[in-house]
């Protein structure tokens, strides 16, 4: 999840109580177990992935792993290179002379203020306008970067040309300042948990009844440094954006949140902005409104880029404001696998509702 205040880039079964409501439109296929969650999440958040910072070998390894999982599931590749949608990334040296902070006179505003001391120099990833823009750069400054994208084609003659995007970001902060001797920012909750959900929901959808609408499953790069992968996808969509019926972003579901109701339950950002929240409630899906509206979570993940283009787009999460956020301690040892399995099963029901039920619409004043 993107911080409200951008930070300098750090260097390169117990879920049985969550049974489906009889009002759900279609019951689909298998469920996800805690063991399923552990298998995928343990790989994505392993030290060998080196924190998955954009433009690093760790991120490239993570992308290959996700693509391999999509192949096992049986998704149809939707990138320009198999499951990979290539992104023209460069690593640029940036001089920073200001920092952003909340205005002490108006807490609703963010202002830029001079930093103390000399300018700060850092290396940051940037998406170029085209791959041709990379030609003049040395190889070390143009590392491979990709979104990972697969699809299940819809089955209904009148709905199959519409699609639902289910996505999470696979990047995190990489290797950085050591804390208690640990310098790898694994990002188990943020957002290996969301990518695990994307893959498990895809598996459930593939083994269940064919969805009426098409479903695109994506793991986006570069969320932590400015929604880079999502902005590239929007500019170069695998399927035209005007065909997108809805977007469900999944971010930080690794731990229960008491405000959502505890284990196996989650919340949806912007719940009252569109009819998506109403549909979830009507079908007994244990996904409730985000109760921390002051944190602006609706605007802090990849969904906001789609929402600003008129697409009903929300984030599914159970982030409970834990203190491991953006710290090396956000690792596999802190994950509640039973909780995650429950949220993923609820998320699969939500996706089934989006693919087979009414198309979500913005409510009056809800569209950003």
Secondary structure, DSSP 8 states (H G I E B T S, - for coil): ---SS--------TTGGG---TTSS---S----HHHHHHHHHHHTSGGGGGGBTTSHHHHHHHHHHHHHHHHHT-EE-SSBTTEEE--EEEEEEEE-EEEEEETTEEEEEEEEE-SSS-EEEEEEEE-SSGGGGTTS-GGGS---EEEEEEE----TTTTTSEEEEEEE--B-EEEEEETTEEEE--IIIIIHHHHHHHHHHHHHHHSS--SSEEEEEEES-GGGTSHHHHHHHHT-SS-GGGEEEEEEE---SS--GGGTSTT-EEETTTTTBTHHHHHHHTT-SEEE-S-GGG-GGGSSTHHHHHTTT--EEEEE-----TTTTSTT-SGGG--HHHHHHHHHHHHHHHHHHHHS----B-TTT--
